[in-house]
Amino acid sequence: MIETYIADILLTANFLLYNSSYNKELNLQISKSDYLYQEYKDGKVLDKEDANYNNLGIKYTKQFSDTSYFKLSFNYLYGDSKYEGSTWDGTPISYTTNNSYLINILSDFEFNLYKNSFYKLNSSLGIGYRFWARGYDENNPGDYREYYKWFYASIGIKNSFRLSNHIFSNISFKYNEAINPTLKVMMGNEPTLDLGKTYGKIFNINFKFNYPNSKQGFIVGYKYTYWNSDKSDPENLVLNGENIQIYEPKSDSTLNTYYIGYFVNY
């Protein structure tokens, strides 16, 4: 009895994963992303860093049934950025930083709540990972790297519209809550700061165009990503034998992405 039950589970899993009657999609994207990071104290901007990143993305979608999907996306953003702020003693500075990059991975399950011939409403639950290597000036011996990273839980909703037999549109919103967000300072004893409450939002709108009598097509869209972090707890930085109390101020970041991609269903 138990053996039969286990066999049924394995056969069902095999059916969901490999049955070709359900759709799979691979989506490759290239884009430009405008990134702005700002730190605050008493409501005023302490410093900021902005960049125009190159953005490479890949997304895999597997349809398990008529009402459920699994999605996995990976984005790699890279480029130089411009820093405007001040030194620790308050002297204003501005310079271009090098080799800044951002990695985002998101896997989520999407479930259909309602659908008809022209409209579909889906919800999603997922887990993601974000890593940002803040740029630094290689020609400035006083500059240093900072690494921001965290896992995050994601919940969202998506509206899909069939505009014609070959044109579709999607509008989605996600709320993200960071799990154990940290900042590693690559200087002195390289302390790790625990960031305060960190949350994010994502708004995405796109249009998909299927080639007639084909399982291929292209997609164009816009995505807005926002993150906000509260002030961190203080940590001890040991630099040249001196103990210095440091902290990360309250901060936020915005990422505006305009993208184009190619997709294939199989």
C-alpha positions as CSV (number, residue, x, y, z in Angstrom):
1,M,0.0,0.0,0.0
2,I,2.7,2.4,1.0
3,E,4.9,1.4,-2.0
4,T,1.9,2.0,-4.3
5,Y,1.4,5.5,-2.8
6,I,5.1,6.4,-3.2
7,A,5.0,5.1,-6.7
8,D,2.0,7.3,-7.5
9,I,3.8,10.4,-6.1
10,L,6.9,9.7,-8.2
11,L,4.8,9.1,-11.3
12,T,2.9,12.4,-10.7
13,A,6.1,14.3,-10.2
14,N,7.6,12.8,-13.4
15,F,4.4,13.7,-15.3
16,L,4.5,17.4,-14.1
17,L,8.2,17.9,-14.8
18,Y,8.5,16.1,-18.2
19,N,5.1,15.9,-19.8
20,S,5.4,17.8,-23.1
21,S,1.7,18.8,-23.2
22,Y,2.6,21.6,-20.7
23,N,4.4,24.6,-21.9
24,K,8.0,25.6,-21.2
25,E,9.5,28.9,-22.1
26,L,13.0,30.3,-22.3
27,N,13.4,34.1,-22.4
28,L,16.7,36.0,-23.1
29,Q,16.8,39.7,-22.4
30,I,19.2,42.6,-22.8
31,S,18.5,46.0,-21.4
32,K,19.8,49.3,-20.0
33,S,19.0,50.1,-16.3
34,D,19.3,53.4,-14.6
35,Y,20.3,52.8,-10.9
36,L,20.3,55.4,-8.1
37,Y,21.4,54.6,-4.5
38,Q,21.0,57.2,-1.8
39,E,21.9,57.4,2.0
40,Y,20.0,59.7,4.4
41,K,20.5,61.3,7.8
42,D,17.7,63.4,9.4
43,G,15.8,63.4,6.1
44,K,18.7,64.8,4.1
45,V,20.8,63.0,1.4
46,L,24.3,62.2,2.8
47,D,25.6,60.7,-0.4
48,K,24.5,59.0,-3.6
49,E,25.7,56.7,-6.3
50,D,24.1,56.4,-9.8
51,A,24.9,54.2,-12.7
52,N,23.6,53.3,-16.2
53,Y,24.1,49.5,-16.1
54,N,24.1,47.0,-18.9
55,N,21.6,44.3,-17.9
56,L,21.7,40.7,-19.1
57,G,18.8,38.4,-18.1
58,I,17.5,34.9,-18.6
59,K,14.2,33.6,-17.5
60,Y,12.8,30.0,-17.5
61,T,9.1,29.2,-17.1
62,K,7.6,25.7,-16.6
63,Q,3.9,25.2,-16.7
64,F,2.9,22.4,-14.3
65,S,-0.8,22.4,-15.0
66,D,-3.6,24.7,-16.3
67,T,-3.3,26.8,-13.2
68,S,0.3,26.6,-11.9
69,Y,3.7,27.7,-13.1
70,F,7.3,27.7,-11.9
71,K,9.6,30.6,-12.8
72,L,13.3,31.1,-12.4
73,S,15.1,34.4,-13.5
74,F,18.7,35.6,-13.3
75,N,19.9,39.1,-14.0
76,Y,23.5,40.4,-14.1
77,L,24.0,44.2,-14.2
78,Y,27.4,45.8,-14.6
79,G,29.1,49.1,-15.4
80,D,30.7,52.2,-13.9
81,S,29.0,54.5,-11.5
82,K,29.3,58.0,-10.2
83,Y,29.7,58.7,-6.5
84,E,28.8,62.1,-4.9
85,G,29.3,62.5,-1.1
86,S,31.9,63.4,1.4
87,T,34.9,62.0,3.3
88,W,34.5,61.0,7.0
89,D,35.6,64.5,8.0
90,G,32.9,66.1,5.8
91,T,35.0,67.2,2.8
92,P,32.8,67.0,-0.4
93,I,34.0,64.6,-3.0
94,S,32.8,63.3,-6.4
95,Y,34.4,60.7,-8.6
96,T,33.7,57.8,-11.0
97,T,33.8,54.3,-9.6
98,N,34.8,51.2,-11.5
99,N,33.5,47.6,-11.7
100,S,30.2,48.0,-10.0
101,Y,27.8,45.1,-10.5
102,L,24.5,43.7,-9.3
103,I,23.1,40.2,-9.3
104,N,19.5,39.2,-8.8
105,I,18.0,35.7,-8.8
106,L,14.3,35.0,-8.2
107,S,12.4,31.7,-8.2
108,D,8.7,31.7,-7.6
109,F,5.5,29.7,-8.1
110,E,2.6,31.3,-9.8
111,F,-1.0,30.3,-9.4
112,N,-4.1,31.2,-11.4
113,L,-6.9,32.9,-9.5
114,Y,-9.2,33.7,-12.4
115,K,-9.2,33.5,-16.2
116,N,-11.4,33.9,-19.3
117,S,-10.7,34.1,-23.0
118,F,-9.1,37.6,-22.8
119,Y,-7.9,38.0,-19.2
120,K,-6.0,36.1,-16.5
121,L,-5.2,37.0,-12.9
122,N,-2.3,35.2,-11.2
123,S,-0.7,35.3,-7.7
124,S,2.9,34.4,-6.9
125,L,5.1,33.3,-4.0
126,G,8.8,33.1,-4.2
127,I,12.3,33.4,-2.8
128,G,15.1,35.5,-4.2
129,Y,18.7,36.6,-3.7
130,R,20.2,40.0,-4.3
131,F,24.0,41.0,-4.3
132,W,25.3,44.4,-5.0
133,A,29.0,45.1,-5.3
134,R,29.2,48.9,-4.9
135,G,31.7,50.5,-7.2
136,Y,35.1,51.9,-6.0
137,D,37.8,54.1,-7.5
138,E,40.7,52.0,-8.4
139,N,42.9,55.1,-8.7
140,N,42.0,56.3,-5.2
141,P,44.0,54.4,-2.5
142,G,41.5,55.5,0.2
143,D,38.5,54.0,-1.5
144,Y,37.2,50.5,-0.8
145,R,34.6,47.9,-1.8
146,E,31.2,47.4,-0.1
147,Y,29.1,44.3,-0.6
148,Y,25.3,44.4,0.0
149,K,23.5,41.0,0.0
150,W,20.4,39.3,1.2
151,F,17.8,36.6,0.5
152,Y,14.3,37.8,0.3
153,A,10.7,36.5,0.3
154,S,8.4,37.7,-2.5
155,I,4.7,37.8,-3.0
156,G,3.0,39.2,-6.1
157,I,0.0,39.5,-8.4
158,K,-0.1,39.6,-12.2
159,N,-2.7,40.7,-14.7
160,S,-2.4,39.2,-18.2
161,F,-4.4,40.4,-21.3
162,R,-4.8,38.8,-24.7
163,L,-4.9,41.8,-27.0
164,S,-5.0,39.6,-30.2
165,N,-4.1,36.1,-31.3
166,H,-0.4,37.2,-31.4
167,I,-0.1,40.1,-28.9
168,F,-0.2,39.7,-25.1
169,S,0.4,42.1,-22.2
170,N,1.3,41.6,-18.6
171,I,1.2,44.0,-15.6
172,S,2.6,42.7,-12.3
173,F,3.4,44.0,-8.8
174,K,5.6,42.3,-6.2
175,Y,6.4,43.0,-2.6
176,N,9.7,41.8,-1.3
177,E,10.9,41.4,2.3
178,A,14.7,40.9,2.9
179,I,15.9,38.1,5.1
180,N,19.1,38.9,7.2
181,P,20.3,41.8,5.0
182,T,24.0,42.6,5.5
183,L,26.7,44.9,4.3
184,K,30.4,43.8,4.3
185,V,33.0,46.6,4.4
186,M,36.2,45.5,2.6
187,M,38.5,47.7,4.7
188,G,40.6,47.1,7.8
189,N,39.2,44.0,9.7
190,E,36.4,43.8,7.1
191,P,33.4,44.0,9.5
192,T,29.9,42.9,8.5
193,L,27.0,45.2,9.4
194,D,23.5,43.9,9.9
195,L,21.2,46.3,8.0
196,G,17.9,47.4,9.5
197,K,14.5,46.3,8.1
198,T,14.8,46.0,4.4
199,Y,11.9,45.7,1.9
200,G,11.4,46.2,-1.8
201,K,8.7,46.6,-4.5
202,I,8.7,45.7,-8.2
203,F,6.4,47.0,-10.9
204,N,6.6,45.4,-14.3
205,I,4.7,45.9,-17.6
206,N,5.5,44.2,-20.9
207,F,4.1,43.3,-24.3
208,K,4.7,39.9,-25.9
209,F,4.5,39.4,-29.7
210,N,4.2,35.9,-31.0
211,Y,5.3,35.2,-34.6
212,P,2.3,33.7,-36.6
213,N,2.4,29.9,-36.7
214,S,5.4,29.9,-34.4
215,K,6.4,29.2,-30.8
216,Q,8.8,32.1,-30.9
217,G,8.5,35.8,-30.5
218,F,9.9,38.9,-28.7
219,I,9.0,40.9,-25.7
220,V,9.5,44.6,-24.8
221,G,8.8,46.1,-21.4
222,Y,9.6,48.4,-18.4
223,K,10.4,47.3,-14.9
224,Y,10.7,49.5,-11.7
225,T,12.5,48.1,-8.7
226,Y,12.7,49.8,-5.3
227,W,14.6,48.8,-2.1
228,N,14.6,50.6,1.3
229,S,16.9,49.8,4.3
230,D,16.7,51.2,7.8
231,K,19.9,52.3,9.6
232,S,22.2,49.5,10.7
233,D,23.5,48.7,14.1
234,P,27.0,50.0,14.8
235,E,30.0,47.8,14.3
236,N,33.7,48.1,15.2
237,L,36.1,48.9,12.3
238,V,39.8,48.3,13.1
239,L,41.9,50.5,10.7
240,N,45.6,51.0,11.1
241,G,45.4,49.9,14.7
242,E,42.5,52.3,15.6
243,N,39.0,51.2,16.6
244,I,36.3,53.2,14.8
245,Q,32.5,52.8,15.3
246,I,30.8,52.7,12.0
247,Y,27.2,52.2,10.8
248,E,25.2,52.2,7.6
249,P,22.7,55.1,7.3
250,K,19.1,54.7,6.2
251,S,19.2,54.2,2.4
252,D,17.1,53.4,-0.6
253,S,17.7,52.5,-4.2
254,T,15.7,52.7,-7.5
255,L,16.3,50.7,-10.7
256,N,14.5,51.7,-13.9
257,T,14.9,49.1,-16.6
258,Y,13.8,49.2,-20.2
259,Y,14.2,45.8,-21.8
260,I,13.8,43.8,-25.0
261,G,14.0,40.0,-25.2
262,Y,13.5,36.9,-27.4
263,F,11.5,33.9,-26.2
264,V,10.9,30.4,-27.4
265,N,8.3,27.9,-26.2
266,Y,9.1,24.2,-26.4
